[in-house]
Amino acid sequence: MSEGTHPHPGRRVSPLRKRLETSGNVWRYPEKRSGLSGHETVRQPEHQRAGAELRRRGIERLARERWAEGRSIWSADIGDRELVVDSVEVTEEAAPAVVAAVLGLGEGAHACVRRRRFVLDGKPVLLSTSYLPAALVAGTAITQPDTGPGGTYARLAELGRGPVRFREEVRSRMPGAEEAGRLELPAGVPVVLIARTAFDAEGFAVEVNEMVLDSSAYVLEYDFEA
């Protein structure tokens, strides 16, 4: 594959592969299949506040019936815990070249970029950067800080481009200075990177979401049938 190109822009490809290879972050996808029940358990270590534990259900949380009914995908995880987004930035800008290729963005086309920080019971646990085709989501609530009931995926469904399939890549590395600061990480604690791509019914990528998690807080647990 030549630099900056892909034979099937916007199709079912492994997102961010070239970008991750050049930065040392090569991730592998767990494929979504019927019968899978993946869980990610978030546990605060001793150096963090005792009792703070979040179970993140990696497969159940993305089920269509959840966001189609107007519920947040986070509702599968938090129970009665307090999880807030304390920082939201929504911009329109050029996406990284490999993200643009995955989304099938033409030359000069911009992405709607949503940057957020998630805080559980006062402790930052996750940074999220989502990329969506700006032309697709223009004029919708996706371009606003509050995307409304069901979030981004419900708004995509209203456009006839709701996700029917997801892929995630997982990797761990040491954080950059900004990441460590925003997640309030002590020295020596790595982060977990998750890149999720959402595909519509035609197989086109409609969102790429890059997430950075405090690895000292997360245990990834997967429960599925043989």
SULLIN-V237253 format. One record per backbone hydrogen bond with DSSP energy under -0.5 kcal/mol. NH is the residue of the N-H (numbers start at 1). CO is the residue of the C=O. If there is no record, write none. Layout:
NH | CO
NH | CO
This chain:
5 | 2
9 | 6
10 | 101
11 | 8
13 | 11
15 | 13
17 | 14
20 | 16
21 | 17
22 | 18
23 | 19
24 | 20
24 | 21
25 | 20
26 | 24
27 | 25
28 | 170
30 | 168
31 | 29
32 | 166
36 | 33
37 | 223
39 | 221
40 | 56
41 | 219
42 | 40
42 | 54
43 | 41
43 | 217
44 | 52
48 | 45
52 | 49
53 | 51
54 | 42
55 | 77
56 | 40
56 | 54
57 | 55
58 | 56
59 | 38
60 | 38
61 | 57
62 | 59
63 | 60
66 | 63
67 | 63
68 | 64
69 | 65
69 | 66
70 | 67
71 | 66
75 | 72
76 | 73
77 | 74
78 | 74
79 | 75
81 | 78
83 | 81
84 | 119
86 | 84
86 | 117
87 | 117
89 | 115
91 | 113
93 | 111
100 | 96
101 | 97
102 | 98
103 | 99
104 | 100
104 | 101
105 | 100
109 | 106
111 | 93
112 | 132
113 | 91
113 | 111
114 | 112
114 | 130
115 | 89
115 | 113
116 | 128
117 | 87
118 | 126
119 | 84
120 | 123
121 | 82
121 | 119
123 | 120
124 | 122
125 | 118
126 | 118
127 | 212
128 | 116
129 | 210
130 | 114
131 | 208
132 | 112
134 | 110
137 | 133
138 | 134
140 | 137
143 | 140
144 | 141
147 | 145
150 | 70
151 | 148
154 | 150
155 | 151
156 | 152
157 | 153
158 | 154
159 | 155
159 | 156
160 | 157
161 | 156
164 | 199
165 | 199
167 | 197
168 | 30
169 | 195
170 | 28
171 | 193
173 | 191
175 | 189
180 | 176
181 | 177
182 | 178
183 | 179
184 | 181
185 | 180
189 | 186
190 | 188
191 | 173
192 | 213
193 | 171
194 | 211
195 | 169
196 | 194
196 | 209
197 | 167
198 | 207
199 | 165
200 | 204
203 | 200
205 | 10
205 | 102
206 | 198
207 | 198
208 | 131
209 | 196
210 | 129
210 | 208
211 | 194
211 | 209
212 | 127
213 | 192
214 | 125
215 | 190
215 | 213
217 | 214
218 | 214
219 | 41
221 | 39
221 | 219
223 | 37
225 | 35
